[in-house]
């Protein structure tokens, strides 16, 4: 995709320095700059920083719309990237499991996905990366995981422990457990043996996680934990160096993270829908109490902008503060100093939103059009056409 030519976007309200104000936004060579260039009139629109999504697993449904109907990984990645772009995402981490589940969530598949992403990333409309969701009891695969992270430049890992949940399902819902086992290519008997064997090695897990943490520190990987149930669990992961608290399931866990100055991430669908689909704590309540720093798409890209507007409409915070939870703050968490705000010399990552309908009508990522529609899309297309004629 070609870079947009030097352009000035005029007439819009632009979010800069935590304030929405009418001003001109100029871009050149994929970056925000100063200067007077051919202009695009965006009166009636908002220009906001591109969304930075730290955790999304909706890509799974683009690759395998049904569990037994997978499509080629490359086409699924392309579809997922377009989906994210259409909803304002300019940088996205796809959350891939490294799990005893096997199948599409096992190490073999994770490595295949990483290779496909590496081949595709230069063609992607947005910046796509991989977050590895590492099950804590995957002890024997430690060297393999570290090698994959080094080889593919993975920069984000989250520790999960879904073993207790899986064993509980085996007891309470044999049919669901059998379906889960089948997705991983196992019989229920094989699957429960695998889980029990992993549980029996519980005493090896702390040393295993310490070794992983040391490797992550050496490689510059940001890492954290998922679904912390309580303050004690959060503190244990913090001692390891796992500073990101992703989806804590209790207020005490979130409060512990904040007390230790660790960022707390919650799902945007939780906010947009008015509660957790799994019955966990309300993300809005955590935000109101100052216990949530950033929102992620989780399983639904449209929820990111919807959550920001929900917070505005409910009077929880203003739009600049709400939007920072899906742009500026995620950039800070991942130490991405070149994006997350609309300042000079930053990447030209931004979204164009119809001020009346609140619809995202264009997404620009790295100075390239990743998505456009509606009147804003027409204005961009007309400007490009005028400049092409002038160049001739």
C-alpha positions as CSV (number, residue, x, y, z in Angstrom):
1,X,0.0,0.0,0.0
2,X,1.3,3.4,-1.0
3,X,1.9,6.2,1.4
4,X,-0.5,9.1,1.2
5,X,1.1,12.1,-0.4
6,X,1.8,15.2,1.8
7,X,-1.7,16.3,3.0
8,X,-3.3,18.7,5.5
9,X,-6.6,17.7,7.0
10,X,-8.6,20.8,7.8
11,X,-11.9,21.6,9.5
12,X,-11.9,18.7,11.9
13,X,-11.7,18.7,15.7
14,X,-8.4,17.0,16.5
15,X,-7.4,15.3,19.8
16,X,-4.1,16.6,20.9
17,X,-2.6,17.2,24.4
18,X,-5.7,15.6,25.9
19,X,-8.0,18.2,24.3
20,X,-10.3,18.3,21.3
21,X,-9.8,21.5,19.4
22,X,-10.3,22.7,15.8
23,X,-7.0,22.6,14.1
24,X,-5.1,21.3,11.0
25,X,-3.3,18.0,11.0
26,X,-0.6,17.6,8.4
27,X,1.2,14.4,7.4
28,X,4.2,13.7,5.2
29,X,6.1,10.4,4.5
30,X,4.0,8.5,7.0
31,X,4.5,10.9,9.9
32,X,2.7,13.8,11.5
33,X,4.5,17.1,10.6
34,X,4.0,20.8,10.2
35,X,3.5,22.5,6.9
36,X,0.9,23.6,4.4
37,X,0.1,20.9,1.9
38,X,-2.9,20.2,-0.4
39,X,-5.9,20.0,1.9
40,X,-8.8,17.6,2.6
41,X,-11.8,19.3,4.2
42,X,-13.0,17.2,7.2
43,X,-15.5,19.6,8.6
44,X,-18.0,17.7,10.8
45,X,-15.4,15.0,11.7
46,X,-13.2,14.1,14.6
47,X,-9.6,13.0,14.2
48,X,-8.4,10.8,17.0
49,X,-5.2,8.7,17.6
50,X,-5.3,5.3,16.1
51,X,-6.5,2.5,18.5
52,X,-3.8,0.3,20.0
53,X,-5.3,-3.1,20.9
54,X,-3.2,-5.1,23.3
55,X,-5.3,-8.3,23.3
56,X,-7.6,-9.6,20.7
57,X,-8.6,-13.2,19.8
58,X,-11.2,-12.4,17.2
59,X,-8.6,-13.4,14.6
60,X,-9.3,-17.0,15.5
61,X,-12.8,-16.8,13.9
62,X,-11.3,-15.4,10.7
63,X,-9.0,-18.4,10.4
64,X,-11.5,-21.0,11.6
65,X,-15.1,-19.6,11.4
66,X,-16.2,-23.0,12.7
67,X,-14.0,-25.3,14.7
68,X,-13.9,-27.9,12.0
69,X,-13.8,-25.5,9.0
70,X,-10.4,-23.8,9.1
71,X,-9.2,-21.7,6.2
72,X,-5.6,-20.9,5.3
73,X,-3.9,-18.8,8.0
74,X,-2.8,-16.2,5.5
75,X,-6.3,-15.4,4.3
76,X,-7.5,-15.4,7.9
77,X,-4.8,-12.9,9.0
78,X,-5.7,-10.6,6.1
79,X,-9.4,-10.7,7.0
80,X,-8.7,-10.1,10.7
81,X,-6.4,-7.1,9.9
82,X,-9.1,-5.6,7.7
83,X,-11.7,-6.1,10.4
84,X,-9.5,-4.4,13.0
85,X,-8.7,-1.5,10.6
86,X,-12.4,-1.0,9.9
87,X,-12.9,-0.4,13.6
88,X,-10.1,2.1,14.1
89,X,-7.2,-0.2,15.1
90,X,-3.8,0.8,13.8
91,X,-1.7,-1.5,16.0
92,X,-3.0,-4.9,17.1
93,X,-1.7,-7.8,19.1
94,X,-3.4,-11.1,18.2
95,X,-3.6,-13.2,21.3
96,X,-2.5,-16.8,20.5
97,X,-2.4,-19.6,23.1
98,X,0.7,-21.7,23.9
99,X,-1.3,-24.4,25.7
100,X,-1.7,-28.0,26.6
101,X,-5.1,-27.7,24.7
102,X,-3.4,-28.6,21.5
103,X,-4.9,-28.1,18.0
104,X,-5.3,-24.4,17.2
105,X,-4.1,-23.5,20.7
106,X,-1.0,-25.6,20.9
107,X,2.7,-24.8,20.3
108,X,2.8,-26.4,16.8
109,X,0.0,-24.1,15.6
110,X,1.5,-21.0,17.4
111,X,4.8,-21.5,15.5
112,X,3.0,-21.9,12.2
113,X,0.9,-18.8,12.9
114,X,4.1,-16.8,13.8
115,X,5.7,-17.8,10.5
116,X,2.6,-16.8,8.5
117,X,2.5,-13.5,10.4
118,X,6.1,-12.8,9.6
119,X,5.5,-13.4,5.9
120,X,2.3,-11.3,5.9
121,X,3.2,-8.3,8.1
122,X,4.7,-6.3,5.3
123,X,1.4,-6.5,3.4
124,X,-0.9,-5.9,6.4
125,X,-3.0,-2.7,6.4
126,X,-2.0,-2.1,10.0
127,X,0.8,-3.1,12.4
128,X,0.0,-6.6,13.5
129,X,1.9,-8.5,16.3
130,X,1.4,-11.6,18.4
131,X,0.8,-11.9,22.1
132,X,1.5,-15.4,23.4
133,X,-0.8,-16.6,26.1
134,X,1.4,-19.1,27.8
135,X,-0.1,-21.7,30.1
136,X,1.9,-21.8,33.3
137,X,2.2,-25.7,33.3
138,X,3.8,-26.0,29.9
139,X,7.1,-26.8,31.6
140,X,8.7,-29.1,28.9
141,X,8.2,-26.6,26.2
142,X,10.1,-23.7,27.8
143,X,13.2,-23.8,25.5
144,X,11.0,-24.1,22.5
145,X,8.9,-21.1,23.6
146,X,12.0,-18.9,24.2
147,X,13.4,-20.0,20.9
148,X,10.2,-19.0,19.1
149,X,10.1,-15.7,20.8
150,X,13.7,-15.0,19.8
151,X,13.2,-16.1,16.3
152,X,10.0,-14.2,15.5
153,X,10.6,-11.1,17.7
154,X,7.6,-11.7,20.0
155,X,7.4,-8.7,22.4
156,X,4.4,-9.6,24.6
157,X,3.6,-12.7,26.7
158,X,0.8,-13.2,29.2
159,X,0.8,-16.1,31.7
160,X,-2.5,-18.1,32.0
161,X,-3.5,-21.0,34.3
162,X,-6.7,-22.5,33.0
163,X,-5.8,-26.0,34.3
164,X,-8.2,-25.8,37.4
165,X,-11.0,-24.6,35.1
166,X,-10.4,-27.5,32.7
167,X,-10.4,-30.1,35.4
168,X,-13.6,-28.6,36.9
169,X,-15.3,-28.9,33.5
170,X,-14.3,-32.5,33.2
171,X,-16.2,-33.2,36.4
172,X,-19.3,-31.0,35.8
173,X,-19.8,-31.2,32.1
174,X,-18.5,-34.3,30.4
175,X,-20.0,-33.4,27.0
176,X,-18.4,-30.0,26.9
177,X,-15.1,-31.6,28.0
178,X,-15.4,-34.3,25.3
179,X,-15.9,-31.5,22.7
180,X,-12.9,-29.6,24.1
181,X,-10.7,-32.8,23.9
182,X,-11.8,-33.4,20.3
183,X,-10.8,-29.9,19.2
184,X,-7.3,-30.8,20.3
185,X,-7.3,-34.1,18.6
186,X,-7.6,-36.2,21.8
187,X,-10.1,-38.5,23.4
188,X,-11.6,-37.4,26.8
189,X,-9.5,-40.1,28.5
190,X,-6.3,-38.8,26.9
191,X,-7.1,-35.2,27.7
192,X,-7.9,-35.8,31.4
193,X,-4.7,-37.8,31.8
194,X,-2.7,-34.9,30.2
195,X,-4.3,-32.4,32.6
196,X,-3.7,-34.6,35.7
197,X,-0.1,-35.1,34.7
198,X,0.3,-31.4,34.4
199,X,-1.3,-30.8,37.7
200,X,1.0,-33.3,39.4
201,X,4.0,-31.2,38.3
202,X,2.7,-28.1,40.2
203,X,5.9,-28.0,42.3
204,X,8.0,-27.4,39.2
205,X,6.0,-24.4,38.0
206,X,7.6,-21.6,40.1
207,X,11.1,-22.4,38.9
208,X,9.8,-22.8,35.3
209,X,8.2,-19.3,35.5
210,X,11.3,-17.8,37.0
211,X,13.4,-19.2,34.1
212,X,10.9,-17.8,31.6
213,X,10.9,-14.4,33.3
214,X,14.7,-14.2,33.2
215,X,14.6,-15.0,29.5
216,X,11.9,-12.4,28.8
217,X,13.9,-9.8,30.6
218,X,16.9,-10.6,28.5
219,X,14.9,-10.4,25.3
220,X,13.0,-7.2,26.2
221,X,9.6,-8.9,26.3
222,X,6.7,-7.2,28.2
223,X,4.9,-9.8,30.2
224,X,2.0,-10.1,32.6
225,X,-0.7,-12.4,33.9
226,X,-4.3,-13.2,33.0
227,X,-7.4,-13.6,35.2
228,X,-5.7,-13.0,38.5
229,X,-8.4,-14.1,41.1
230,X,-7.0,-12.2,44.1
231,X,-4.3,-9.9,45.4
232,X,-2.0,-12.7,46.4
233,X,-1.9,-14.1,42.9
234,X,-1.2,-10.7,41.4
235,X,1.6,-10.1,43.9
236,X,3.2,-13.5,43.0
237,X,3.2,-12.6,39.3
238,X,4.6,-9.2,40.1
239,X,7.5,-10.7,42.0
240,X,8.3,-12.6,38.9
241,X,8.3,-9.4,36.9
242,X,5.0,-10.0,35.2
243,X,3.7,-6.4,35.5
244,X,0.7,-6.3,33.3
245,X,-2.6,-7.4,35.0
246,X,-4.9,-8.5,32.2
247,X,-8.5,-9.1,33.1
248,X,-8.3,-9.4,36.9
249,X,-11.5,-11.0,38.1
250,X,-11.8,-9.3,41.4
251,X,-11.5,-5.7,42.6
252,X,-8.8,-6.8,45.2
253,X,-6.6,-8.1,42.4
254,X,-7.0,-4.9,40.4
255,X,-6.4,-2.8,43.5
256,X,-3.2,-4.8,44.3
257,X,-1.9,-4.2,40.7
258,X,-2.6,-0.4,41.0
259,X,-0.9,-0.3,44.4
260,X,2.2,-1.8,42.8
261,X,1.9,0.6,39.8
262,X,1.1,-2.2,37.4
263,X,-1.2,-1.5,34.5
264,X,-4.6,-3.1,34.6
265,X,-6.3,-4.1,31.3
266,X,-10.0,-5.0,30.9
267,X,-12.2,-6.0,28.0
268,X,-13.9,-3.3,26.0
269,X,-16.9,-5.6,25.5
270,X,-17.4,-5.6,29.2
271,X,-17.9,-1.8,29.1
272,X,-19.9,-1.7,25.9
273,X,-22.3,-4.5,27.0
274,X,-22.6,-3.2,30.6
275,X,-21.0,-6.2,32.2
276,X,-18.8,-9.3,31.8
277,X,-20.2,-12.1,29.6
278,X,-18.6,-14.6,32.0
279,X,-20.0,-13.0,35.2
280,X,-16.7,-11.4,36.4
281,X,-16.3,-7.9,37.8
282,X,-17.6,-4.9,35.9
283,X,-14.9,-3.0,34.0
284,X,-16.8,0.2,34.3
285,X,-16.8,-0.1,38.1
286,X,-13.1,-0.5,38.0
287,X,-12.7,2.5,35.8
288,X,-14.9,4.6,38.1
289,X,-12.6,3.6,41.0
290,X,-9.4,4.3,39.2
291,X,-8.5,0.7,38.9
292,X,-8.3,0.2,35.1
293,X,-5.8,1.8,32.8
294,X,-6.6,0.4,29.3
295,X,-9.3,-1.4,27.4
296,X,-8.7,-4.2,24.8
297,X,-10.9,-5.7,22.1
298,X,-10.9,-9.2,23.7
299,X,-13.2,-10.9,21.2
300,X,-14.9,-8.0,19.3
301,X,-13.1,-5.1,17.6
302,X,-16.2,-2.8,17.4
303,X,-16.3,-2.8,21.2
304,X,-13.2,-0.6,21.5
305,X,-14.7,2.7,20.2
306,X,-18.1,1.7,21.5
307,X,-16.7,1.4,25.0
308,X,-15.1,4.9,24.8
309,X,-18.4,6.4,23.8
310,X,-20.2,4.4,26.5
311,X,-18.0,5.9,29.1
312,X,-18.7,9.4,27.7
313,X,-22.4,8.9,27.5
314,X,-22.6,7.6,31.1
315,X,-20.6,10.5,32.4
316,X,-17.7,8.4,33.6
317,X,-15.2,10.5,31.8
318,X,-14.7,12.8,28.8
319,X,-13.8,11.6,25.3
320,X,-10.1,12.5,25.5
321,X,-9.8,10.5,28.8
322,X,-11.8,7.6,27.4
323,X,-9.9,7.5,24.1
324,X,-6.6,7.5,25.9
325,X,-7.5,4.1,27.3
326,X,-7.4,2.6,23.8
327,X,-4.6,4.7,22.4
328,X,-2.1,6.7,24.5
329,X,-2.1,4.4,27.5
330,X,-1.6,1.1,25.6
331,X,1.3,2.8,23.7
332,X,2.9,3.7,27.0
333,X,2.4,0.2,28.4
334,X,4.2,-1.3,25.4
335,X,6.8,1.5,25.3
336,X,5.8,2.5,21.8
337,X,7.1,6.1,21.8
338,X,6.3,6.7,18.1
339,X,2.5,6.4,18.4
340,X,-0.6,6.8,20.6
341,X,-1.0,10.5,20.2
342,X,-1.2,13.1,17.4
343,X,2.1,15.0,17.9
344,X,4.7,16.1,15.4
345,X,7.2,13.3,14.3
346,X,4.8,10.5,15.5
347,X,3.5,7.9,13.1
348,X,0.5,9.0,11.1
349,X,-1.8,6.6,12.9
350,X,-5.3,8.1,13.2
351,X,-9.0,7.6,12.8
352,X,-11.6,9.9,11.2
353,X,-14.9,9.8,12.9
354,X,-18.2,11.3,11.8
355,X,-19.1,13.7,14.6
356,X,-22.8,13.1,14.2
357,X,-23.0,9.4,13.8
358,X,-19.8,8.5,15.6
359,X,-19.0,6.0,12.9
360,X,-15.4,5.5,12.0
361,X,-15.2,6.4,8.3
362,X,-11.5,6.2,7.8
363,X,-8.4,4.6,9.4
364,X,-4.9,5.7,8.5
365,X,-2.0,3.6,9.7
366,X,1.6,4.7,9.2
367,X,0.4,7.2,6.6
368,X,-1.4,4.6,4.5
369,X,-5.2,4.3,4.1
370,X,-6.1,1.1,6.0
371,X,-9.9,1.6,5.7
372,X,-12.2,4.2,4.3
373,X,-16.0,4.6,3.8
374,X,-18.7,7.2,3.8
375,X,-18.3,10.9,3.1
376,X,-14.8,11.0,4.6
377,X,-13.7,8.2,2.3
378,X,-15.1,10.1,-0.7
379,X,-13.2,13.3,0.4
380,X,-10.0,11.3,0.7
381,X,-10.5,9.6,-2.6
382,X,-11.2,12.9,-4.3
383,X,-8.1,14.5,-2.9
384,X,-6.0,11.6,-4.1
385,X,-7.5,11.9,-7.5
386,X,-6.8,15.6,-7.7
387,X,-3.2,15.1,-6.7
388,X,-2.8,12.3,-9.3
389,X,-4.1,14.6,-12.0
390,X,-1.8,17.4,-10.9
391,X,1.2,15.0,-11.0
392,X,0.4,14.1,-14.6
